[in-house]
Structure formats: structure tokens, C-alpha cells
Amino acid sequence: MIELCRYFFRANVMKKHLDKMVMDHDGIDGAIAEDWDAFWAYHNFWLAGLWVACEGFDRLKLSDAEICNLAKATRSYLHPLRQATFHFKADVSQMARYFDGHPHNINAAAQLHDAMKNYLGTFLQTLPEGFDPQHL
């Protein structure tokens, strides 16, 4: 479970950078206009990392209805996006599935992220006093 936390923390770092960038530039359009490459790097690496955390959740046979439902609902675009982020694709048409319903998809991914954050936060509270999660 500690390893799952590590994977999720890395995705969370990317989401924090993305959220700050969007906030600093008055929205997604402003962030993209200011630094297209950085926006898409944070965006894609966050979502790819989130999917890897979901895979870990599944492989560990953990159970949470909200996470399972959201992971199932987002699989059709997060998995191809993860593949296209970490493996060269000359044809990124699979990745386009994510962008077809972007406003809904980004909201569903953010809900999945929050559900995973809450689940893992509850787990971290069960660790012994003095345990420093920053040193996972």
C-alpha cells in the first residue's frame, strides 16, 4: 500500500503544478496560451500517473465503490492517454478519445483523483505516530 501512495503522490505533484498554472493564468486557455508545453506536460503526466495509481489499486485488490466506479468510467480514455504519454505513438488517435469529451473527462478524472486522495489519506492516518509520509 505504501508503494501505491508513492505512485499517487507523484501524480498529485503534477496535478498541483497544473492547478497552479491554470489559476495563475485565469483558466485553461490562459495557461495553454502562456506555456503550451508545460501545460500539456503537467496535464498528461498527472493523468498518466493517476491511471498507474488506479492500476495499483486494482492489482492490490483494494475496494472502494467510488474509486472503482470512477476508474471504470474513465478507463476508455485514461489508459490510452497513459500509453501515449509514456510510449511513442506515431498515431495518437487513441489519445483523441480523451479530448472528445474533455470538460466531462477532466471533471471525472479530478473526481477520481480526489477519491484516491481521500482513500489513501485515510490509510496514512492508520500509520504509527511519527511516521513521515514525505519519506515514503
Helices and strands as residue ranges (DSSP letters): H 2-24, H 28-34, H 36-59, H 65-86, H 93-100, H 102-125, G 133-135
